[in-house]
């Protein structure tokens, strides 16, 4: 018996957009006629208006019956996503790696070809579309501040390490560079403090985010930075409110790796994860093992049972995430068990 898969068409038109800093390449597929058209527009409000008129010429008016698909390209997608969502359009943001691997072996590349491939991907997988919602304005501001904080920390670390290494080799030259860099380092520290203060201010003035923040930080060893990270990347815990999905996103879920009888490796975490979130979670787990008796005992039991130190530490990271998800779902702060 032949096994055939019938594509379920949900949208009369599907649009793929390849976004760059200055322009957007757009490909629209008429899902009934299976016809594709492409065009190029500027990545600004004027270009978006021209795109809307162009799409209308092809039989759609940018409403709910059209699906737009594009790759995550950071800040360059922000304005067009906001423009489309305000007009009631369905928008799907997908990782470039997922789209690339779904295509199999392909040859050639250009922005126009990429737009056509994104549109084809959206057409083939429209039933699995993960639609985005209009972002909370405070969350966008927090995300920008988080990225600024990371850049400032990297700059500060780069300066400090370079001076320290030079001083070990040549104390006189190191001292001279340290004196010349003193104002720059002081300025970076002041900017870092201002960014962190602004983040706390944004959380404190938003009643909904403040409630989430207090719930997350009620979990022992979960600090301010990790709490803000989790709130931002889960969009206020409106997505990934599941232990396993969140653990996978943070890169702490172990995966099996084996095939037949000859290929086998110890289960480990995947490299496809949010590296920043994983780093902050790791630092909180390290702190928990040192300062929190219950989690230190949990870590020790794991190592005594034959687990490696990193595997045991990963179990602590998972436990912290489980507790965060639990308090958010429950809506009440974490209460530590009292030993009898």
Helices and strands as residue ranges (DSSP letters): E 13-19, E 23-30, E 35-42, H 45-57, E 66-71, G 74-77, H 78-86, E 90-94, H 96-102, H 111-124, G 126-128, H 137-169, H 171-205, H 207-217, H 224-233, H 243-249, E 254-259, E 263-269, H 275-291, H 293-304, H 309-330
